[in-house]
């Protein structure tokens, strides 16, 4: 198992990011969805935890067949999806991903992510209580403005070095911004990747961490770059936006939106007992060196500049 702690600062408060995170995930999931592919929301319902209190449980199926890199498509079934389960007790969240039983692509593979959000510049030490973590782990600071992301995912409108918010007056971000920017918050993410296959474990776990690192940077950059779209929304408004967007996304990928029902949901029983990540973000299409074949497929274009919700627009016109 390879464990790393990522710290990602944002020029926001934790209360602001609570809304921004929900908005960003919903919008990005819709942007990445195509007919028969994308993010299907299976459950999105309240959940009460005896320790963390009231929260929200979500279960998603991320359909990935056509979005996998060529080296992965060669060894996966035609129908392939990842199940993501998340328990959100903001400012504490748990995310766990598990491969569908239809896929044996990566046997004995799991990812588990614990997240805590605090109003500081990433200087809280031992926030996850290292004495309860198996083995040592590396701490990496990710800079949303100056750390590089894969070129194919770069968009100038989402570059914090150039973006300036009309509503908040924040940005662009300059060198050393974390030391003098107010307000500031930090996402602390403890990521555990486990791939128990002899001879491949180290290389696969390192590769997955690289993908997760890119996903985290892209997602946090977008949350800041889209701040003028979600700034001022209440939790009720963003939850309504989330539900409407999920319904439109499910229709877009050719699936019927499931009913939102309250049911008893099992909580992970122990830290690092289940897998996790944020798979709605674009996956890296470069294979590890030991698996990469010659590249013959052209890279896909990046996501559209703006979010469009065809289903919602048609309903509005009908009204």
C-alpha positions in Angstrom: 0.0 0.0 0.0 1.3 3.5 -0.9 -0.1 6.3 1.3 0.3 10.0 0.5 -1.1 13.1 2.0 -2.0 15.9 -0.4 -2.6 19.5 0.8 -4.3 21.8 -1.7 -4.8 25.5 -0.7 -7.6 27.7 -2.1 -8.3 31.4 -1.9 -11.7 30.6 -0.3 -13.2 29.9 3.1 -14.2 26.3 4.0 -17.8 27.5 4.1 -17.6 28.9 0.6 -15.9 25.8 -0.7 -18.7 23.6 0.7 -21.0 25.1 -2.0 -18.2 25.4 -4.6 -17.3 21.7 -4.3 -20.8 20.5 -5.0 -21.3 22.9 -7.9 -18.0 22.0 -9.5 -18.5 18.2 -9.2 -22.0 18.5 -10.7 -20.9 20.7 -13.6 -17.7 18.8 -14.4 -19.6 15.4 -14.3 -22.1 16.8 -16.9 -19.3 18.1 -19.1 -17.6 14.8 -19.2 -20.7 12.8 -20.0 -21.6 11.6 -23.5 -24.4 9.3 -24.8 -23.9 6.0 -23.1 -20.9 7.2 -21.1 -20.3 9.4 -18.1 -21.5 9.6 -14.5 -24.7 7.9 -13.5 -26.0 9.0 -10.1 -27.5 5.9 -8.4 -28.1 7.4 -4.9 -27.9 10.8 -3.3 -29.5 10.8 0.1 -29.2 12.0 3.7 -27.2 9.8 6.0 -26.7 10.0 9.7 -23.5 8.8 11.3 -23.2 8.3 15.1 -19.7 9.9 15.2 -19.8 12.6 12.5 -23.5 13.5 12.6 -25.8 14.3 9.7 -24.3 14.1 6.2 -25.0 13.0 2.6 -24.4 9.6 1.0 -23.8 9.4 -2.8 -23.3 6.4 -5.0 -22.3 6.9 -8.6 -21.4 4.6 -11.5 -18.7 6.2 -13.7 -19.0 4.6 -17.2 -15.6 4.6 -18.7 -15.3 2.1 -21.6 -14.6 4.7 -24.3 -12.6 7.0 -22.0 -10.0 4.5 -20.9 -6.5 4.8 -22.4 -5.8 2.4 -25.3 -3.6 0.1 -23.2 -6.5 -0.3 -20.7 -9.2 -0.8 -23.3 -7.2 -3.7 -24.6 -7.6 -5.7 -21.4 -11.0 -4.6 -20.1 -14.6 -5.7 -20.9 -16.6 -3.6 -23.4 -18.9 -2.5 -20.5 -16.8 -1.1 -17.7 -17.6 1.2 -14.9 -16.3 2.2 -11.5 -18.6 2.5 -8.5 -17.9 5.5 -6.3 -19.4 5.8 -2.8 -18.9 8.9 -0.8 -20.0 9.9 2.8 -19.9 13.7 3.1 -19.9 15.1 6.7 -18.4 18.4 5.7 -15.7 19.4 6.6 -14.9 15.7 6.8 -15.5 13.3 3.9 -14.8 9.7 3.0 -14.7 8.5 -0.6 -14.4 4.9 -1.7 -14.3 3.4 -5.2 -14.6 -0.2 -6.1 -14.5 -1.9 -9.4 -17.7 -3.4 -10.8 -18.0 -7.1 -10.4 -18.2 -7.2 -14.2 -14.5 -6.2 -14.5 -11.4 -8.1 -13.4 -9.1 -5.4 -15.0 -7.2 -4.7 -11.8 -7.7 -7.5 -9.3 -7.0 -6.7 -5.6 -7.0 -3.0 -6.4 -8.4 -0.3 -4.0 -8.2 3.4 -3.4 -9.4 5.1 -0.2 -9.5 8.9 0.4 -10.1 10.7 3.7 -10.5 14.5 3.4 -10.5 17.3 6.0 -11.0 21.0 5.3 -9.6 23.8 7.4 -9.3 27.6 7.2 -5.5 27.7 7.1 -2.6 27.6 4.6 -1.9 23.9 5.1 0.1 24.1 8.3 -1.9 21.7 10.4 0.4 18.8 11.4 -0.8 15.3 12.1 -4.4 16.2 11.1 -5.0 12.5 10.3 -3.3 11.2 13.5 -0.3 9.4 12.1 -0.3 7.0 15.1 -3.4 5.4 13.6 -2.0 5.1 10.0 -0.1 2.0 8.9 3.4 3.1 8.0 4.9 6.5 7.2 3.5 8.7 4.4 4.7 11.5 2.3 3.2 15.0 2.5 2.9 16.9 -0.8 1.7 20.5 -1.2 -0.1 21.0 -4.5 -0.2 24.6 -5.9 -3.3 25.2 -8.0 -1.6 28.1 -9.7 1.9 27.0 -10.4 2.0 23.2 -10.4 1.7 21.8 -14.0 -1.2 19.8 -15.2 -1.3 17.6 -18.4 -1.3 19.9 -21.4 -4.5 18.4 -22.9 -6.5 19.5 -19.8 -5.1 23.0 -19.7 -7.5 25.9 -20.4 -6.5 29.5 -20.1 -9.8 30.5 -18.6 -9.2 28.1 -15.7 -5.6 29.2 -15.1 -5.5 30.9 -11.6 -2.4 32.9 -12.7 -4.7 34.8 -15.1 -8.2 34.4 -13.7 -9.8 37.3 -11.7 -13.2 37.0 -10.0 -15.6 39.8 -10.8 -17.8 38.9 -7.7 -15.1 38.4 -5.1 -12.2 40.4 -6.5 -9.8 37.5 -5.9 -7.1 36.5 -8.3 -5.0 36.4 -10.3 -2.7 34.3 -8.0 1.0 35.4 -7.9 4.1 33.6 -6.7 3.9 33.0 -2.9 0.1 33.6 -2.9 -0.4 31.0 -0.1 1.6 33.1 2.3 -0.3 36.4 1.9 -3.7 35.6 0.5 -6.8 36.0 2.6 -9.1 34.2 3.0 -7.4 30.9 2.5 -8.4 27.3 3.2 -6.8 23.9 2.7 -8.0 20.5 1.6 -6.1 17.8 3.4 -6.4 14.5 1.5 -5.0 11.2 2.8 -4.9 8.9 -0.2 -4.2 5.1 0.1 -3.7 3.1 -3.0 -3.3 -0.7 -2.8 -2.6 -3.1 -5.7 -1.6 -6.5 -4.3 0.0 -8.1 -7.4 3.5 -9.2 -7.0 6.0 -7.6 -9.4 3.6 -4.8 -10.3 2.5 -3.3 -7.0 5.0 -0.5 -6.7 4.7 0.8 -10.3 0.9 0.6 -10.4 0.5 2.3 -7.1 2.9 5.1 -8.1 1.1 5.5 -11.4 -2.3 5.8 -9.8 -1.0 8.4 -7.3 0.1 10.5 -10.3 -3.3 10.3 -11.9 -5.0 11.3 -8.6 -2.6 14.2 -8.2 -3.6 15.5 -11.6 -7.3 15.0 -10.8 -7.0 17.0 -7.6 -5.2 19.9 -9.3 -7.7 20.1 -12.1 -10.8 19.9 -9.8 -9.5 22.6 -7.4 -8.5 24.9 -10.3 -12.0 24.6 -11.7 -13.7 25.3 -8.4 -11.8 28.6 -8.2 -12.2 29.5 -11.8 -16.0 29.0 -11.7 -16.4 30.9 -8.4 -18.5 33.6 -10.1 -21.0 31.0 -11.2 -21.6 29.5 -7.7 -20.7 32.4 -5.4 -23.8 33.5 -3.4 -25.7 30.2 -3.8 -27.2 28.8 -0.7 -26.9 25.1 0.2 -30.5 24.6 -0.8 -29.9 26.2 -4.2 -26.7 24.2 -4.9 -28.5 21.0 -3.8 -31.3 21.8 -6.2 -28.7 22.5 -9.0 -27.0 19.3 -8.1 -30.2 17.2 -8.4 -31.3 18.9 -11.7 -27.8 18.5 -13.2 -27.7 14.8 -12.2 -31.1 14.2 -13.8 -29.9 15.9 -17.0 -26.6 14.0 -17.0 -28.4 10.6 -16.5 -30.6 11.4 -19.5 -27.6 12.4 -21.5 -25.9 9.1 -21.0 -29.2 7.3 -21.9 -30.2 6.2 -18.4 -33.3 6.9 -16.3 -32.6 9.1 -13.3 -33.1 7.0 -10.2 -35.5 8.0 -7.5 -34.0 9.7 -4.5 -34.9 7.5 -1.6 -33.9 7.4 2.1 -32.5 4.1 3.1 -29.9 2.7 5.5 -26.4 2.9 4.1 -23.5 1.1 5.6 -20.5 3.2 6.8 -16.9 2.1 6.2 -15.9 0.4 9.4 -12.3 1.4 9.5 -9.8 3.8 7.9 -8.3 2.4 4.7 -10.9 -0.5 4.6 -12.4 0.6 1.3 -11.2 2.0 -2.0 -11.6 5.7 -3.3 -10.9 8.6 -5.7 -12.6 11.2 -7.8 -13.1 9.4 -11.1 -15.5 11.9 -12.6 -12.4 13.9 -13.6 -10.6 13.0 -16.8 -8.3 10.0 -16.6 -4.8 10.1 -17.8 -4.4 8.4 -21.1 -0.8 7.6 -20.7 0.1 4.1 -19.6 2.8 3.2 -17.1 6.0 2.6 -19.0 5.8 -1.2 -18.5 2.3 -1.3 -20.1 2.4 1.4 -22.8 2.0 0.3 -26.5 2.7 2.6 -29.4 0.3 5.5 -29.4 -1.9 5.5 -32.5 -5.1 7.2 -31.3 -5.4 11.0 -31.4 -6.1 12.8 -28.1 -9.6 14.0 -27.5 -10.4 17.7 -27.3 -10.9 19.1 -23.8 -14.3 19.7 -22.3 -16.6 22.5 -23.7 -16.1 26.1 -22.6 -19.5 26.3 -20.9 -21.9 23.9 -19.3 -25.1 23.1 -21.3 -28.0 21.2 -19.9 -30.1 20.2 -22.8 -32.8 18.5 -20.8 -33.2 21.5 -18.5 -33.3 24.0 -21.3 -36.0 22.0 -23.1 -38.1 21.9 -19.9 -37.7 25.7 -19.4 -38.8 26.4 -23.0 -41.9 24.2 -22.5 -42.9 26.1 -19.4 
